[in-house]
């Protein structure tokens, strides 16, 4: 015998499943229709974003270049590159003096070796010396004490000339040198004082800040700083006292 009650239950369950499927199908159809309506708007917005995305990509690439990142073959930051151009001017002006001080041997040149690691920010801001006797470039640390002093003095003079040119030709005729004499032997000290005398004869006022006793006998005009309980005092010795 056929169980009519069971058959009825199965029919009702099938009808409910069909109804749910029909409802879900209608919901999906409405969702598809809504998405179809939104698609042109979404596409229009994507098209509008495309130029902005391209601009963002170019901006990112430019940022990487300026900070010395990917795509920057030299690994030099933009700020360092700008400063390097000015340093090159200073080095060129300093070389004129250094060639004279070193009897034509040394010249200062910009060193643009790409940096790596923690020294990256200083990439492109190095200086080397070109040795006219060997025709090679070498690190400034290879210079002797006297040669380093001449290089520093030449840089100071070159910087003063570049700044003077940038300031409309204002004369920076006063130069102060703070220490650096203690490491010089007697012969080099004579050479240094000869250069400083030449600068003075050329119209520059040269001031030397030093504790080296030998300089007291060689510099006629002096100001002595003396420490007292109530503070420091300036004293100008007489020529006879020197």
Residue pairs with C-beta under 8 A, 6 or more apart in sequence:
61 71
63 69
64 70
64 71
64 72
65 71
65 72
65 78
66 77
66 78
67 77
67 78
68 74
68 75
68 76
68 77
68 80
68 115
68 120
68 123
73 114
74 112
74 114
74 123
74 124
75 114
75 115
75 116
75 120
75 123
76 84
76 112
76 114
76 115
76 123
76 124
77 120
77 121
77 123
77 124
80 121
80 122
80 123
80 124
80 125
81 124
83 124
83 125
84 110
84 112
84 124
84 125
86 162
87 110
87 125
87 127
88 110
89 162
90 155
90 158
90 159
90 162
91 108
91 109
91 110
91 127
91 155
91 158
92 158
93 157
93 158
93 159
93 161
93 162
94 108
94 151
94 154
94 155
94 157
94 158
94 159
95 107
95 108
95 154
95 158
96 158
97 153
97 154
97 157
97 158
98 106
98 107
98 108
98 150
98 151
98 154
99 105
99 106
99 107
101 150
101 153
101 154
101 195
102 147
102 150
104 132
105 131
105 132
105 133
106 129
106 130
106 131
106 132
106 143
106 147
106 150
106 151
107 129
107 130
107 132
108 127
108 128
108 129
108 130
108 151
108 154
108 155
109 127
109 128
109 129
109 130
109 137
110 124
110 126
110 127
111 126
111 127
111 128
111 137
112 123
112 124
112 126
113 123
113 126
114 123
115 121
115 122
115 123
115 124
127 140
128 137
128 138
128 139
128 140
129 137
129 138
129 139
129 140
129 142
129 143
129 151
130 136
130 137
131 137
131 138
140 148
140 151
143 151
144 188
145 183
145 184
145 185
145 188
146 184
146 185
146 188
146 191
146 192
149 180
149 181
149 184
149 188
149 192
150 192
150 195
152 180
153 177
153 192
153 195
156 175
156 177
157 175
157 199
160 172
160 175
161 172
163 172
164 170
164 171
164 172
173 203
173 204
173 205
174 204
174 205
174 206
174 207
175 199
175 204
175 205
175 206
175 207
176 206
176 207
176 208
176 209
177 196
177 206
177 207
177 208
177 209
177 210
178 209
178 210
179 209
179 210
179 211
181 189
181 192
181 208
181 210
181 212
181 215
182 210
182 211
182 212
184 192
186 214
189 214
193 218
196 206
196 208
199 206
200 206
208 215
208 219
216 222
216 242
217 242
220 239
220 242
222 236
222 237
222 242
223 234
223 235
223 236
224 234
224 235
224 236
224 237
225 232
225 233
225 234
226 232
226 233
226 234
226 235
227 233
